[in-house]
Amino acid sequence: MVDYKYQGPVLFIDDEMHIRLSAKQTLELAGFDVVSLDNAEDAIKQIEQGWPGIVISDIKMPRMDGLSFMEAALEIDKDIPIVLITGHGDVTMAVQAMRDGAYDFIEKPFPSELLIDVASRAMEKLSLVRENRELRQRLKNQGGVASAILGKSKPVEDLRNLIANIADTDTDVLIIGETGTGKEMVAQCLHENSTRHNAHFVAVNCGAMPDSIFESELFGYEPGAFPGSQQRRIGKIEHSTGGTLFLDEIESLPLSLQVKLLRVLQERSIERLGSNEVIPVNLRIVAASKIDLLEEVNNGNFREDLYYRLNVVVIPTPPLRDWKEDIPLLFQHFATEAAVRFGRERPEVLPAQSQSIVTHNWPGNVRELKNAAERFVLSDGQNPLNNTSGSSSTSSTSSHQPLPEKIELYEKGLIIQALENSKGSIKDAMDILGIPRKTLSDKMKKYEIDRAIFINN
């Protein structure tokens, strides 16, 4: 006989007594805590937002039927997994119900194994949803910047502190970092944690916009300014007044427009194309570059006066290889989000996969890690590094890293992940890792891990 562990509460609704009794016995033997009811009206009274269980309900019942019940239950909590029981010939109705929000359906008469399987899968989905909710709530409780910039390592903490210190000022900012390090997210954090957060955040990718339309897109134009301009257009700069203008890949800005941007920075005003009217603009400019702008100045590709005008406050976004201890937590977070978004179960990360994730060099940084986590979920737990640049082995930086350093980095990441999962409980972390208390304590001291940051986070 299979030894089932406790799986959680189930609300079972059916007006036929023999079905209720049989299902209750089957599910309880499988580890579920079952409440069985003969009508949907009483069941609705037991459901509330965040109810920690699943519902299995017959469709055809007197008074309130299963479809009406499902509609009412999902109004209370849209994430409750609801499994419908159908009679012969009701499959079309059940398929439509799944489109309307039901998790799954089973057809009468159903074998015990099918009932247990569907209930277990529904409970696993609920577990993912609850985990994602808790994660979002913990991040929300931490505050604005912490809710967006994830991680517990020193480079990430330094980044959060810098953002928090300058967010609520009007100074222009230059963000420097490799591709995929989250420069736009940093810009959004600056905006959302400033007094400008109720106004527009306007993002412009300077590297993706053709030179021929760049000026008109940034500054706007009046009717007749050029052939085809039949009506006034408000440009990106004017649209962002009161808020924040984010200029990504500013190194791609043509030299001719760099002069005009410098004037905007100095005078906080613009002129639309085809107009002599000076329009004041009240905005904060946040620029970002993936290369060294000073080197571009020396090469004659970027104006020196514009560089020093932007270079008031510089925020460097660290590459992922500089904060690898956070990779297990980030991967878990992205995989959980992906599982909920795609309606999939989150596969277990095997030890060998976890090691390859930590030791990989991640040239695409956080963006590459997020893509790998989504691919991991969609491929039902296959190697997350497949189709990743350098996936056949770790990249050159990682492959030349001494073996002891790789092992320590992997070990530190596992300890951090265990403390995160156990919310700072040493006992639970010991059980997860399978090591004695003294060993865990010694390793936490060695890696300078403070369990206090995991408690109530």
C-alpha positions in Angstrom: 0.0 0.0 0.0 1.3 3.5 -0.9 2.2 5.6 2.2 0.7 9.0 1.3 1.8 12.2 3.2 -0.6 14.9 4.2 -1.6 16.8 1.1 -4.1 19.5 2.3 -7.8 20.2 2.6 -10.4 19.2 0.0 -14.0 20.4 -0.2 -16.0 17.7 -1.9 -19.6 18.5 -3.0 -22.0 16.0 -4.4 -25.7 15.4 -3.6 -25.4 11.6 -3.9 -24.4 10.2 -0.5 -22.7 7.0 -1.7 -20.4 9.1 -4.0 -19.6 11.5 -1.1 -18.7 8.6 1.3 -16.6 6.7 -1.2 -14.7 9.8 -2.4 -14.1 11.0 1.2 -12.6 7.6 2.2 -10.5 7.5 -1.0 -9.1 11.0 -0.5 -8.5 10.6 3.2 -6.5 7.4 2.7 -4.4 9.4 0.2 -3.6 12.0 2.8 -6.2 14.7 2.2 -8.3 16.4 4.9 -11.8 16.1 3.4 -15.0 18.0 4.2 -17.9 16.6 2.2 -21.2 18.5 1.6 -24.4 17.7 -0.2 -25.1 21.2 -1.6 -23.1 24.1 -3.1 -24.8 26.8 -1.0 -23.2 25.5 2.2 -19.8 25.1 0.4 -19.7 28.7 -0.7 -19.9 29.8 3.0 -16.7 27.9 3.7 -14.6 29.5 1.0 -12.8 32.8 1.6 -9.9 34.6 -0.1 -6.7 32.5 0.4 -8.6 29.4 1.4 -5.8 26.8 1.5 -7.4 23.9 -0.3 -9.1 22.6 -3.5 -12.7 22.0 -4.4 -14.2 18.9 -6.2 -17.8 19.4 -7.1 -20.4 17.7 -9.1 -22.0 19.7 -11.9 -25.6 18.6 -11.7 -27.0 19.4 -8.3 -30.4 20.8 -7.2 -30.7 24.6 -6.6 -27.1 25.8 -7.2 -25.3 23.6 -9.7 -21.6 23.1 -10.0 -21.1 25.7 -12.8 -22.9 28.4 -10.7 -20.9 27.4 -7.7 -17.6 27.6 -9.6 -18.5 31.1 -10.8 -19.2 32.3 -7.3 -16.1 30.6 -5.8 -13.8 32.1 -8.4 -15.3 35.5 -7.6 -14.1 35.0 -4.0 -10.7 33.7 -5.0 -9.8 33.3 -8.7 -6.9 30.9 -7.8 -8.8 28.2 -6.1 -8.4 25.0 -8.2 -11.9 23.6 -8.9 -12.3 20.1 -10.3 -15.7 19.3 -11.7 -17.4 15.9 -11.8 -19.5 15.2 -14.9 -22.0 12.6 -15.9 -21.9 10.8 -19.2 -22.5 13.2 -22.1 -21.4 16.3 -20.2 -17.8 16.4 -21.4 -18.4 19.3 -23.8 -19.9 21.3 -20.9 -16.9 20.4 -18.7 -14.4 21.5 -21.4 -16.1 24.9 -21.6 -16.0 25.1 -17.8 -12.2 24.6 -18.0 -12.0 27.5 -20.4 -14.0 29.5 -17.8 -11.6 28.7 -15.0 -12.1 25.1 -13.8 -8.8 23.3 -13.1 -9.9 19.9 -14.5 -12.8 17.5 -14.7 -13.4 13.8 -14.1 -16.3 11.7 -15.6 -18.5 9.4 -13.6 -17.9 6.7 -12.8 -14.3 7.4 -11.9 -11.6 5.1 -10.5 -10.0 5.9 -7.1 -6.6 6.3 -8.8 -7.9 9.0 -11.1 -9.6 11.0 -8.3 -6.3 10.9 -6.2 -4.2 11.9 -9.3 -6.4 14.9 -10.2 -6.7 16.0 -6.6 -2.9 15.8 -6.1 -2.2 17.8 -9.2 -4.7 20.4 -8.2 -3.1 20.7 -4.8 0.4 21.1 -6.4 -0.9 23.9 -8.5 -2.4 25.6 -5.4 0.9 25.2 -3.7 2.7 27.0 -6.5 0.1 29.8 -6.4 0.4 30.2 -2.6 4.2 30.2 -2.8 4.1 32.9 -5.4 1.6 34.9 -3.3 3.8 34.6 -0.2 6.9 35.6 -2.2 5.2 38.7 -3.6 3.9 39.6 -0.1 7.3 39.2 1.4 8.8 41.5 -1.2 6.0 44.0 -0.8 6.6 44.1 2.9 10.3 44.8 2.3 9.4 48.0 0.4 9.6 49.4 -3.1 13.2 48.9 -4.1 13.6 45.5 -2.4 10.4 44.2 -4.2 12.0 44.8 -7.6 15.8 44.2 -7.0 16.0 40.6 -5.7 18.9 39.2 -3.8 20.7 39.2 -0.5 24.4 39.5 -1.6 26.5 42.6 -0.9 26.5 43.8 -4.6 22.7 43.7 -4.6 22.4 45.3 -1.2 24.8 48.1 -2.3 22.7 48.6 -5.4 19.5 48.8 -3.4 21.0 51.3 -1.0 22.2 53.6 -3.8 18.8 53.6 -5.5 17.1 54.3 -2.2 19.4 57.2 -1.4 18.9 59.0 -4.7 15.4 57.9 -5.8 13.6 60.8 -4.3 15.8 63.5 -5.8 15.6 65.3 -9.1 19.2 64.6 -10.1 19.8 63.0 -13.5 21.3 59.6 -13.4 23.6 57.5 -15.6 23.3 53.7 -15.3 26.2 51.6 -16.5 26.0 47.9 -16.9 26.3 44.9 -19.2 23.3 43.7 -21.3 20.7 41.9 -19.1 21.8 43.4 -15.8 18.4 45.1 -15.2 19.2 48.7 -16.1 15.6 49.5 -17.1 14.4 47.9 -13.8 16.8 50.2 -11.9 15.4 53.2 -13.8 11.8 52.1 -13.0 12.8 51.8 -9.3 14.1 55.3 -9.3 10.9 56.5 -10.9 8.5 54.5 -8.7 10.2 55.5 -5.5 10.3 59.3 -6.3 7.7 62.0 -6.0 7.3 61.6 -9.8 5.8 58.2 -9.6 2.3 59.3 -10.5 3.5 60.8 -13.8 4.7 58.9 -16.9 7.8 56.7 -17.1 8.8 56.9 -20.7 11.4 54.5 -22.0 13.2 55.1 -25.3 15.7 52.5 -26.7 18.1 54.7 -28.6 19.7 51.7 -30.3 16.5 50.5 -31.8 15.1 53.7 -33.3 16.1 54.6 -36.9 18.0 57.9 -37.1 15.5 59.2 -39.7 12.7 59.4 -37.1 14.7 59.9 -33.9 14.3 63.7 -33.7 10.6 63.7 -34.5 10.0 60.9 -31.9 11.9 62.7 -29.2 10.9 66.3 -29.8 7.5 65.9 -31.6 6.4 68.0 -34.5 3.8 70.4 -35.8 1.5 69.9 -38.8 3.5 70.5 -42.0 6.9 70.2 -40.3 7.9 67.7 -43.0 6.1 65.8 -45.8 3.4 63.6 -44.3 3.1 65.4 -41.0 -0.5 66.3 -41.1 -1.2 66.7 -37.4 0.6 67.6 -34.2 2.6 64.9 -32.4 3.8 65.2 -28.8 7.3 63.8 -28.5 8.7 61.4 -25.9 10.4 64.2 -24.0 7.3 66.4 -23.7 5.2 63.3 -22.9 7.4 62.5 -19.9 7.1 66.0 -18.4 6.4 65.6 -14.7 7.9 62.1 -14.8 11.0 60.3 -15.9 12.5 59.9 -19.4 14.6 56.7 -19.6 17.1 56.7 -22.5 18.5 53.2 -22.9 21.6 52.6 -25.0 22.4 56.3 -25.0 25.7 55.5 -26.6 23.7 55.0 -29.8 22.3 58.6 -29.8 23.5 60.4 -33.0 25.9 63.2 -32.4 23.5 65.7 -34.0 20.9 64.8 -31.4 23.4 64.8 -28.5 23.6 68.5 -28.9 19.9 68.9 -28.6 19.6 66.6 -25.7 22.3 68.6 -23.9 20.2 71.7 -24.4 17.2 69.9 -22.8 19.3 69.0 -19.9 20.6 72.5 -19.4 17.5 74.5 -20.1 14.7 72.0 -19.5 12.8 73.1 -22.6 12.2 71.9 -26.1 10.9 73.1 -29.5 8.8 70.8 -31.6 9.9 70.4 -35.2 8.2 73.1 -37.3 7.7 75.4 -34.3 9.5 78.3 -32.7 7.6 78.0 -29.5 9.7 77.1 -26.5 8.0 74.5 -24.3 9.2 74.1 -20.7 9.6 70.5 -19.5 9.9 69.3 -16.0 11.4 65.9 -16.1 14.1 63.7 -14.8 16.4 62.0 -17.3 17.9 58.6 -16.6 20.3 57.4 -19.2 21.8 53.9 -19.5 24.8 52.5 -21.4 26.3 49.0 -21.7 29.7 50.4 -22.7 32.2 52.9 -21.2 31.0 56.3 -22.3 34.3 58.0 -21.4 36.0 55.7 -23.8 33.4 56.7 -26.4 34.2 60.4 -25.7 37.9 59.7 -26.3 37.0 58.0 -29.6 35.0 61.0 -30.7 31.7 59.1 -30.7 30.1 60.8 -27.7 30.1 64.5 -26.7 32.3 65.3 -23.7 30.0 68.0 -22.4 27.0 65.7 -22.5 28.9 62.9 -20.8 29.8 65.2 -17.8 26.3 66.6 -17.7 24.9 63.1 -17.4 27.6 61.9 -15.1 26.2 63.5 -12.0 25.2 60.2 -10.3 26.4 56.9 -11.7 24.7 53.6 -10.8 26.7 50.5 -11.8 24.5 47.4 -12.2 26.7 44.4 -11.3 27.0 41.4 -13.6 25.4 38.2 -12.3 28.8 36.5 -12.1 29.6 39.0 -9.2 26.7 37.8 -7.0 26.4 34.1 -7.8 25.3 33.2 -4.3 21.9 34.7 -5.1 21.5 32.6 -8.3 19.6 29.7 -6.6 17.1 32.1 -5.0 16.7 34.0 -8.3 16.2 30.8 -10.3 13.6 29.6 -7.8 11.8 32.9 -8.0 11.7 33.0 -11.8 10.7 29.3 -12.0 7.9 29.8 -9.6 6.6 32.8 -11.5 6.9 30.9 -14.8 5.0 27.9 -13.4 2.1 30.1 -12.2 2.0 32.1 -15.5 2.1 29.0 -17.7 -0.2 26.9 -15.5 2.5 24.3 -15.1 4.0 22.4 -12.1 7.4 23.7 -11.1 9.9 20.9 -11.6 12.4 20.0 -8.8 15.9 21.3 -9.5 18.2 18.3 -9.3 21.6 18.7 -7.4 23.6 18.4 -10.7 21.4 21.0 -12.3 21.7 23.3 -9.4 25.5 23.1 -9.5 25.6 23.8 -13.2 23.3 26.8 -12.7 25.5 28.3 -10.0 28.8 27.7 -11.8 27.6 28.8 -15.2 29.0 32.3 -16.1 25.7 33.8 -17.3 27.0 36.2 -20.0 23.4 37.3 -20.6 23.1 38.0 -16.8 19.7 38.1 -15.1 17.8 38.2 -18.4 19.5 34.9 -19.4 18.8 33.4 -16.0 15.1 34.3 -16.2 14.9 32.8 -19.7 16.6 29.6 -18.5 14.1 29.3 -15.6 11.2 29.7 -18.0 12.7 27.1 -20.3 13.2 24.8 -17.4 9.5 24.9 -16.5 8.3 24.5 -20.0 10.6 21.6 -20.7 9.4 19.8 -17.5 12.7 20.0 -15.7 15.2 19.4 -18.6 18.6 20.9 -18.4 18.0 24.7 -17.9 21.2 25.5 -19.7 20.1 24.0 -23.0 20.1 26.5 -25.8 21.9 28.9 -23.5 25.1 30.6 -24.8 28.0 28.5 -23.5 25.6 25.8 -22.3 27.7 22.9 -23.3 30.0 23.8 -20.6 30.5 26.7 -18.3 32.0 29.8 -20.0 35.6 30.7 -20.0 35.5 32.6 -16.7 33.7 29.8 -14.9 35.7 27.0 -16.5 39.0 28.5 -15.3 37.7 29.0 -11.8 39.5 26.6 -9.4 37.5 23.6 -8.3 37.5 24.5 -4.6 36.1 27.9 -5.4 33.3 26.3 -7.5 32.5 23.9 -4.7 32.4 26.7 -2.1 30.2 28.9 -4.3 27.8 26.0 -4.9 27.7 25.1 -1.1 27.1 28.7 -0.1 24.2 29.0 -2.6 22.6 25.8 -1.2 22.8 27.1 2.4 21.3 30.4 1.4 18.5 28.7 -0.5 17.8 26.4 2.5 17.6 29.3 4.9 15.3 31.2 2.5 13.0 28.2 2.2 12.9 27.7 6.0 12.5 31.4 6.7 15.7 31.5 8.8 14.9 28.4 10.9 18.2 26.6 11.7 16.4 23.4 12.5 14.5 23.3 9.2 17.6 24.3 7.2 19.5 21.4 8.9 16.8 19.0 7.8 16.8 20.3 4.2 20.6 20.1 3.9 20.9 16.9 6.0 23.8 18.2 8.1 24.3 18.6 11.9 23.8 22.0 13.6 27.5 22.6 14.3 28.4 21.9 10.6 25.7 24.4 9.5 26.8 27.0 12.0 30.5 26.7 11.0 29.7 27.0 7.3 27.4 30.0 8.0 30.3 31.7 9.8 32.7 30.8 7.0 30.5 32.3 4.3 29.4 35.2 6.5 25.7 34.3 6.2 23.4 36.1 8.7 20.2 34.1 9.2 18.4 37.2 10.6 17.9 38.5 7.0 15.8 35.5 6.2 13.4 35.7 9.2 10.0 37.1 8.3 11.2 38.0 4.8 
